[in-house]
């Protein structure tokens, strides 16, 4: 028996043809669940939830802003973990997944910055302020752009993916340092209202649409990463036999 | 167990010779970098020239009011140093990658991280130290109060090695890429944010007569951490750059 640190299904899934079929099968379901969740969550947030006693209806942007902000961090963590796997075990699939995480994460970060800016104008009277969380998010955006830029600057995609994975890992060490240094520097942002353990300082009627939106964005991310990684694998493995048989025998799904 | 014990003994037995070899390699590397820098000594003045030009532009853009210039001078000088360091950072490993020297580094018995650290030291001494030396002159040009100069110099002495260490990782990552001019700036920005905050914080605190030791000690702590970790990351990046 060969000694392995990974369960069998992970080895199975790490093989590009298997992952391709897995992604084809799973992606529509995830995407449909994400869309349904987003519709219900937005209805709950924009229509059913009561207006805030202090911020009126303006707070409703929270249902976009906060899930996007969570996703911007979650995707960065996913990218760094995939990057670590790519660097340590040289799994081709992990390289593809890490690199395809970056554009999605950058998009969520941009949404966070833009909605935050729209929210800041009525609440703080300014589009942009050099507050700790805003600055950290902006730095996160630049980290994403750096990863994307480095990946695309290489002729050889696999080398580019490994270099960019290392950059993502450097970034994840850097991110807490940036956050605490800018907190020390300047802060204005409201404190966190949803905490994982203990009592959240948010009404349940506002909480459930928020959590549903967070679930929908996660599902969207998983659907999106499956689709993007599938395309990435196809172009990386273009000359391989399994792609050839796939193209000649199957219609594009 | 017995074999591991003997092999450990063997290792300890060869360590002194190996250590001397490592030291000799680092000294040789330093000497080579100094000679190369000296042969192209005209290039060493380019960052200085750049810094003088940018510093001279600020009074034209903001007006010659000494109070305004004096208030922003500390931060401006810091940003000038960071920007003037960037072009040289890009070419830290590029020539060595192209002529195959990096492959020799990888094959050498000396640890790659140590060679990378040596290169960082050589780079800092040849390209960044002159910048730090001329900063008081630019400070006078921008009406920075003379009492702040020691803190400015101290902050730069702590912040610039930190930036070169961080930059060495990025430069190694970008060495194998096709183009990397603006890319390096993009990658360095997130890493440089805390460094700039603490260095500028120390200068600003000194300027307003407040205690400035805390940000400086933070910088020193970060520098110690970076001296340990950055060469390791740099070595990993160099391995990615060399393998094809």
Interface residues (C-beta under 8 A of the other chain):
Chain A: X87 X135 X139 X140 X142 X143 X145 X146 X149 X150 X153 X154 X155 X156 X159 X160 X162 X163 X166 X167 X169 X170 X171 X173 X174 X177 X178 X181 X182 X184 X185
Chain B: X169 X170 X173 X174 X176 X177 X178 X179 X180 X183 X186 X187 X189 X190 X191 X193 X194 X197 X198 X201 X222 X229 X233 X236 X237 X240 X241 X243 X244
